[in-house]
């Protein structure tokens, strides 16, 4: 039986395994979040070494074994290069990847989460809107996708903040980053996202230490 298949997704993380191999985490369209070995990917000039980097979006040919996946080749469609050269955008992007790893599920329908991650990385790559807003919007929308959104917390929020919250939760993801907010509204959105993080995420997010 041929257990090879092509999965479309975004690399969330990679780490070395042994002397020559890598273990990568990819959020995919077809299989949700997967972890896959890349044999020899740490060797100089290996064809997978440059492809299997965080932020990379593409098509990954994998072999599906009994207990794990193995990446055999990769066609990278988008690199999001500016996320590597701009610290603010890079750190914001790291938070998006870490949250996607947290919310992603193996063999689950993560299409909405993958679409959100892709559009958010595009926004960071373009520099519009600012990274603070992108990561705050991502946090709130990801919580809604996960089915845990509790509504706006009690408080004396600005009316524009309430409107922005409705927009973030309900608008099609392709239009999610077509708005801007005032500094005061952004601060309130950040407070709400922080409130949700304390309530619904049961671990420390390493990327927040950089932010």
C-alpha positions, -999 to +999 in steps of 0.1 A: +000+000+000+013+035-009+012+055+023+026+087+007+005+118+006+009+155+001-002+179+029-006+216+026+004+236+057+026+259+077+057+248+097+051+257+134+084+245+149+114+224+142+141+208+165+170+185+161+167+148+168+200+129+170+230+139+149+213+144+115+175+144+118+148+170+126+113+167+141+089+193+127+054+203+137+032+214+108-004+227+109-020+211+078-052+215+059-059+178+056-047+162+089-047+191+114-015+193+134+011+167+127+046+159+139+070+145+113+106+133+111+129+147+084+157+123+079+191+139+074+177+174+075+206+186+096+232+176+071+248+203+051+230+210+017+202+186+025+172+195+004+149+197+035+172+218+057+161+252+043+125+241+036+115+230+071+118+263+088+091+280+110+067+303+091+072+284+059+039+276+040+039+250+013+031+214+002+048+186+021+051+151+007+050+128+037+051+091+043+026+080+069+039+052+091+021+033+118+031+057+145+046+088+128+050+108+096+082+113+076+087+143+053+102+132+020+101+165+001+087+200+003+075+227-021+076+260-002+050+285-016+056+314+008+085+322+031+072+353+049+108+366+048+103+399+066+093+380+097+130+370+100+144+405+095+121+426+117+122+418+154+088+431+163+071+411+135+093+381+142+083+380+179+047+385+171+049+357+146+064+334+171+034+339+194+011+331+165+030+298+158+030+289+195-008+295+199-014+275+167+005+247+182-015+250+214-049+250+197-040+226+168-052+190+171-039+159+154-063+144+128-088+172+134-104+198+112-081+228+117-089+245+084-102+276+102-071+279+124-048+274+094-066+301+075-063+324+104-026+317+108-020+322+071-038+355+069-022+367+101+013+359+088+005+378+056-005+408+076+027+407+096+047+402+065+032+433+049+035+454+081-002+463+081-017+466+106+009+469+133+022+437+150+005+445+183-029+445+167-023+414+146-013+393+175-042+406+197-067+399+169-052+364+164-055+356+201-092+365+203-102+349+170-083+317+177-102+314+210-134+318+191-124+291+166-116+268+195-152+273+207-143+289+240-151+326+233-171+338+263-182+372+250-168+406+260-157+406+297-175+429+321-160+463+322-164+499+310-151+494+275-152+520+248-179+515+223-153+512+196-137+484+215-170+465+216-175+470+179-139+458+172-146+427+193-176+419+172-157+424+140-128+402+151-150+373+161-175+374+131-159+388+100-146+365+072-109+358+078-099+373+045-111+407+057-099+404+092-070+428+089-087+455+070-093+478+100-072+499+124-080+512+159-069+540+181-042+535+207-068+535+235-089+508+218-058+487+211-049+489+248-084+477+257-082+448+232-049+438+247-063+438+282-092+416+269-068+392+252-047+390+284-079+383+304-088+354+280-052+340+281-052+338+319-086+321+319-083+296+290-046+288+284-031+264+310+005+270+303+031+298+300+037+310+264+074+311+259+071+337+231+055+362+254+089+366+272+103+381+240+073+404+235 
